[in-house]
């Protein structure tokens, strides 16, 4: 199954726009359109899991810990943490590459760090 992305409130929305500009077929929901701006990380993780979406965030400070707690009791489609130092265009290219070249199941219960390492 194709990856479906959910941006959290911390993600630079230009990355969403740029990713969809590369390929409008990428399914990428924004936090803004879903009013997730005041929602705590555990609730955002739960929302993304219910929707079958990989959560995309810049939050490498607290999100990995919330994610570990979350997957201790349930399954998650995964989280992608994007470095804030990564230029918007490059982040969009890498997300598009992940979307085009991998399956959603590969990210289940994993935090993937862009530009590229796994930790969980």
C-alpha positions in Angstrom: 0.0 0.0 0.0 1.2 3.5 -0.8 2.4 5.8 1.9 -0.1 8.4 3.1 1.3 11.4 5.0 0.0 13.5 7.9 1.8 16.7 8.7 1.9 17.7 12.3 1.8 21.3 13.5 5.6 21.5 13.7 6.2 20.7 10.0 7.0 23.6 7.7 4.0 23.6 5.4 6.1 24.6 2.4 7.3 21.0 2.5 3.8 19.7 2.0 3.2 22.1 -0.9 6.5 21.3 -2.5 6.0 17.5 -2.2 2.5 17.8 -3.8 4.0 20.1 -6.5 6.4 17.3 -7.4 3.5 14.8 -7.7 -0.1 15.9 -7.0 -0.9 12.2 -6.4 0.9 12.2 -3.0 -1.7 11.9 -0.3 -0.5 14.5 2.3 -2.8 16.0 4.8 -1.9 19.2 6.7 -2.3 19.9 10.4 -3.9 23.2 9.5 -6.8 21.7 7.5 -7.5 19.3 10.3 -7.2 21.9 13.1 -4.4 19.9 14.8 -2.6 23.1 16.0 -3.5 22.7 19.7 -3.5 18.9 19.8 -0.9 17.1 22.0 1.6 14.8 20.3 0.1 11.6 21.7 -3.3 12.6 20.3 -1.8 13.5 16.9 -0.1 10.1 16.8 -3.4 8.4 17.6 -5.2 10.4 14.9 -2.6 9.5 12.3 -2.8 5.9 13.3 -6.6 5.8 13.0 -6.2 7.3 9.5 -3.4 5.0 8.5 -1.0 7.9 7.9 2.7 8.2 8.5 3.2 11.3 10.7 5.7 13.8 9.3 7.3 16.3 11.8 10.3 18.4 12.6 9.9 17.6 16.3 12.9 15.4 17.1 13.0 16.6 20.7 9.7 15.1 22.1 8.1 13.1 19.2 10.3 10.1 19.4 9.6 9.6 23.1 5.8 10.0 22.6 6.1 7.6 19.7 7.8 4.9 21.9 5.1 5.3 24.5 2.4 5.1 21.8 3.8 1.9 20.2 4.1 0.2 23.5 0.3 -0.3 23.5 -0.7 -0.1 19.8 0.5 -0.1 16.3 1.5 3.0 14.4 2.0 3.6 10.6 5.2 5.3 11.6 6.8 8.7 12.0 9.2 10.6 9.7 11.3 13.3 11.4 12.7 15.9 9.0 15.7 17.9 10.0 15.0 21.6 10.1 18.3 22.1 8.4 17.2 20.2 5.4 16.2 22.7 2.6 12.5 22.6 1.8 13.0 21.4 -1.8 15.3 18.6 -0.7 12.9 17.5 2.0 10.1 17.4 -0.6 12.3 15.4 -3.0 13.1 12.8 -0.3 9.5 12.5 0.8 8.5 12.0 -2.8 11.2 9.3 -3.2 10.0 7.5 -0.1 6.4 7.7 -1.4 7.3 6.5 -4.8 9.8 3.7 -3.9 8.5 2.2 -0.7 5.4 0.7 0.8 3.5 1.9 3.9 4.2 -1.3 5.8 7.9 -0.6 5.8 7.4 2.3 8.2 5.1 0.6 10.7 6.3 1.2 14.3 9.4 3.0 13.1 10.7 6.5 13.4 12.6 7.4 10.2 14.9 10.4 10.3 15.4 12.4 7.1 17.9 12.8 5.6 18.1 9.1 6.4 18.4 6.8 9.4 16.2 4.6 11.4 15.8 4.6 15.1 13.1 3.2 17.3 
